[in-house]
Amino acid sequence: MFLNQENQSAEVTFILLGFSEYPELQLPLFLVFLTVYTVTVLGNLGVVLTIKLSPRLHAPMYFFLSHLSFADFCYSTVVTPKLLENLVVEDRTVSFTGCILQFFFACMFVVTETYMLAAMAYDRFVAVCSPLLYTAVMSQKRCSLLVAASYSWSVACSLTYTYFLSALSFCGSNIINNFVCEYSTIVAVSCSDPYISQKVLLVSATFNEVSSLVIILTSYVFIFITILKMPSTGGRHKAFSTCASHLTAITIFHGTILFLYCVPNSKSSWLMVKVASVFYTVVIPMLNPLIYSLRNKDVKESVKKLINIKLFCEKV
């Protein structure tokens, strides 16, 4: 019976509607998303390369940032090419296997990013609240364990969700009113009882969001208390500036996800859901490297130094 269900799932195809209800916007949206994706790839790979090549950036904060940029690059690459394809072709079908694979990797990297931001908050907490112990506490071993735990938990979550999706059966219209294969949209077009699948998603997603936010908020409560106790204005300004980029990234990422959870499930809200989905799947991966590069003096100086070295080598 399970084999028959597996064979049935393998033959299922979905239709990703995307933004097909706005035919006049297909070409403009394609050009916009192509530009965004190009900036995302160059920005995130540029951050990873700069951190790897610049000795002054071999610190825990930048170690986490390099993995955040890697997750952003992978996440965007899983979602955006299919979005671009659907904007220029008439055939918007995707196989069950292709849809599940897209969901698996998208879920894996977004959960990774969730906990990477939490790890970066903990790093800032140690740097501001216990600067003398920073090197000992944020050792290479601990940083590697935090990163490995983020990836491992994200894989476990993705495998769990994928298992429940693979157990669904489909017997009617398989039209997905979105541009990406998300868990809730796949469950919505199945003819199986969605109760267990929806509860698994709700419990797991709530746990991931709440646990990461607890780590972030607790870290920043202690950070702000420590900053307010600093005697010098210069010290307070420097401490705030080291946290500003991270706080901006957290606000945009978690704000968008919480907004999506709060949107009512109605036909009139589908466009709002798509716009919000575009923001956190396509735009945020582009914004993160810009936020950290433009607001971080060390990153900007390292980029300039690498460019000068390259220009010098070319002249020689």
LINURLIN-V470896 format. One record per backbone hydrogen bond with DSSP energy under -0.5 kcal/mol. NH is the residue of the N-H (numbers start at 0). CO is the residue of the C=O. If there is no record, write none. Layout:
NH_CO ; NH_CO
This chain:
4_0 ; 5_1 ; 6_2 ; 7_3 ; 8_4 ; 9_5 ; 10_6 ; 10_7 ; 11_7 ; 11_8 ; 13_93 ; 14_173 ; 15_13 ; 15_91 ; 16_14 ; 16_175 ; 17_177 ; 19_16 ; 21_18 ; 24_21 ; 25_22 ; 28_24 ; 29_25 ; 30_26 ; 31_27 ; 32_28 ; 33_29 ; 34_30 ; 35_31 ; 36_32 ; 37_33 ; 38_34 ; 39_35 ; 40_36 ; 41_37 ; 42_38 ; 43_39 ; 44_40 ; 45_41 ; 46_42 ; 47_43 ; 48_44 ; 49_45 ; 50_46 ; 51_47 ; 52_48 ; 53_49 ; 54_52 ; 56_53 ; 57_54 ; 58_56 ; 61_58 ; 62_58 ; 63_59 ; 64_60 ; 65_61 ; 66_62 ; 67_63 ; 68_64 ; 69_65 ; 70_66 ; 71_67 ; 72_68 ; 73_69 ; 74_70 ; 75_71 ; 76_72 ; 77_73 ; 78_74 ; 79_75 ; 82_78 ; 83_79 ; 84_80 ; 85_81 ; 86_82 ; 86_83 ; 87_83 ; 87_84 ; 88_84 ; 91_89 ; 93_13 ; 95_11 ; 98_94 ; 99_95 ; 100_96 ; 101_97 ; 102_98 ; 103_99 ; 104_100 ; 105_101 ; 106_102 ; 107_103 ; 108_104 ; 109_105 ; 110_106 ; 111_107 ; 112_108 ; 113_109 ; 114_110 ; 115_111 ; 116_112 ; 117_113 ; 118_114 ; 119_115 ; 120_116 ; 121_117 ; 122_118 ; 123_119 ; 124_120 ; 125_121 ; 126_122 ; 127_123 ; 128_124 ; 129_125 ; 132_129 ; 133_129 ; 133_130 ; 136_132 ; 137_133 ; 138_135 ; 138_136 ; 142_138 ; 143_139 ; 144_140 ; 145_141 ; 146_142 ; 147_143 ; 148_144 ; 149_145 ; 150_146 ; 151_147 ; 152_148 ; 153_149 ; 154_150 ; 155_151 ; 156_152 ; 157_153 ; 158_154 ; 159_155 ; 160_156 ; 161_157 ; 162_158 ; 163_159 ; 164_160 ; 165_161 ; 166_162 ; 167_164 ; 175_14 ; 175_173 ; 176_174 ; 177_175 ; 181_179 ; 185_181 ; 186_182 ; 187_183 ; 188_184 ; 188_185 ; 189_186 ; 190_168 ; 191_168 ; 193_191 ; 197_193 ; 198_194 ; 199_195 ; 200_196 ; 201_197 ; 202_198 ; 203_199 ; 204_200 ; 205_201 ; 206_202 ; 207_203 ; 208_204 ; 209_205 ; 210_206 ; 211_207 ; 212_208 ; 213_209 ; 214_210 ; 215_211 ; 216_212 ; 217_213 ; 218_214 ; 219_215 ; 220_216 ; 221_217 ; 222_218 ; 223_219 ; 224_220 ; 225_221 ; 226_222 ; 227_223 ; 228_224 ; 229_226 ; 235_231 ; 236_232 ; 237_233 ; 238_234 ; 239_235 ; 240_236 ; 241_237 ; 242_238 ; 242_239 ; 243_239 ; 244_240 ; 246_242 ; 247_243 ; 248_244 ; 249_245 ; 250_246 ; 251_247 ; 252_248 ; 253_249 ; 254_249 ; 254_250 ; 255_251 ; 256_252 ; 257_253 ; 258_254 ; 259_255 ; 260_256 ; 261_257 ; 262_258 ; 262_259 ; 265_263 ; 268_265 ; 269_266 ; 272_268 ; 273_269 ; 274_270 ; 275_271 ; 276_272 ; 277_273 ; 278_274 ; 279_275 ; 280_276 ; 281_277 ; 282_277 ; 283_278 ; 285_282 ; 286_282 ; 287_283 ; 288_284 ; 289_285 ; 290_286 ; 291_287 ; 292_288 ; 293_289 ; 294_290 ; 296_294 ; 299_295 ; 300_296 ; 301_297 ; 302_298 ; 303_299 ; 304_300 ; 305_301 ; 306_302 ; 307_303 ; 308_304 ; 309_305 ; 310_306 ; 311_307 ; 312_308 ; 313_309 ; 314_310 ; 315_311
